[in-house]
Amino acid sequence: MAETVKGLAEAPNEEERNDTETSSAHPDYDGDAIENRAEKEKYPVKWYRSTFYNALILGLCNFLAPGIWGAMNSLGGGGDESPYLVNTANALTFCLMVLSCFFGSVIVKYIGIKWTFIIGTIGYAPYAAGLYTHNRYGFDWLVILGAVLCGLSAGIFWMAEAAIALSYPEPHNQGRFLGFWLSFRVGGQIIGGAINLGVDAKDENAGKISYHVFEAFIALQALAPFVGLLLSQPKQVQRTDGLPVRLRILDHKWSTELLAVTKLFFSRDFLLIVPLIAQAVYSEAVMFTFQGLWFSVRARALGSFLSGVVALIAGNVLGAFLDSKKISLKSRARGAFIVVLGLQGAWWVWGTVIVTEFNKTNPVYDWTTAGFGKGFALFLFWVIGFQVNYLYLYFVVGNLAKNEEEVIRIAGLLRGTESAAQAVSYGLSSVTIMGAVGGVYLNFGLWAIALLPAWLVIKEIGVTKGDLKVSRERALADAA
């Protein structure tokens, strides 16, 4: 049986691929019924080749690299007294990530997805070292150099981990895989907040974070490449549905690959979700600048810790919902869109009112200060919103990819578009008026602009989209 399934899952020829790309729209095709059958078909796997094991390794690297990066930024402006230098450095990082994401599939073509992933972890520790020397000695240059190195490596890391997260799991476990993996990202934020609370819990004033916090961060980020060595190659992964993982770029010129990436970017579906991606990730600089401007050192540490906990819970709840077999794929896609984007709108209304007030009164809130809760709760909800937005984006693009090569390309485009939006966000947040209030106003506008074009794509998921998942499960169903 397993051999039969593997044979059916071989890369299709052009005629078969064209048939696959329209299979989900066939009137006799019941994708949800096939998903249920796929979930019942269980093939034996070795634990160290399983999708859960690889989700763990992927998550640990996410925790050690971007997770700890997020922990530093969740302390407000990279833990500095003023957020503006760090926002400038982060803008530079994300600008370079746009470039490295775009060329990511070319790198995968030559060295494979695993080594692309490992190399992508290397640039994070120098960035933490730059923040350490700035925090302790007042040096600015290493912050900028660290931002450059981080940007060049992080782009290919983001592309590689996104492609792995979309391709390794069984389709009926996709949401749980994404939720589990992204939990480690906010896990970095939780650990960072806990470390800082232990060091600075008595500091009720505004200011910068203790440099001892950064020593711990550097040590953790330096471990990431070694943990990455434990990841299975795609051909080694064993899935419970018996289907192999193929995550590669077929042999053709690098210029042809770049042309294919460019063509995918300008496709109708991807262009329509660009505003959805932008509004989701623009908020990172907005919420961390908000925290750095208006809260004390220990309040920022508490915010980093608690926001990570609630975001972890929310992300895994959404992941479980997106895997639910009692609800059709179409209903899951539409229901999650309404809830996630609806809550975002409510929080942006709240944020607009709050920052307008804060810009007039210039408060510094500690947890002993009257009125602390109204701004602190907003920060928690913003972090929840970022996490569920992020997970939902992966669900959407995972249903747009039509073949294994396109998974790598669309992962790079997703991460490159994210990086461009965050470069603009951190760049504008380094300007005083934008950091204080303008970022919130602009993000509110981006959210409103994203709704209609995103809906034009979302409403087709489970109707005419979901092709890669459909082709895999159809092969399994036919084999059975």
Secondary structure by P-SEA (a helix, b strand, c coil): caaaaaaaaccccaaaaaaaaaccccccccaaaaaaaaaabbbbbcccccaaaaaaaaaaaaaaaaaaaaaaaaccccccccaaaaaaaaaaaaaaaaaaaaaaaaaaacccaaaaaaaaacaaaaaaaaaaaaacccccaaaaaaaaaaaacaaaaaaaaaaaaaccccccaaaaaaaaaacccaaaaaaaaaaaaaccccccccccccaaaaaaaaaaaaaaaaaaaaccccccccccccbbbbbccccccaaaaaaaaaaaaacaaaaaaaaaaaaaacaaaaaaaaaaccccaaaaaaaaaaaaaaaaaaaaaaaaaaacccccaaaaaaaaaaaaaaaaaaaaaaaaaaaaaaaaacccccccccaaaaaaaaaaaaaaaaaaaaaaaaaaaaaacccaaaaaaaaaaaaaaaaaaaaaaaaaaacccccccaaaaaaaaaaaaacaaaaaaaaacccccaaaaaaaaaaaaaac
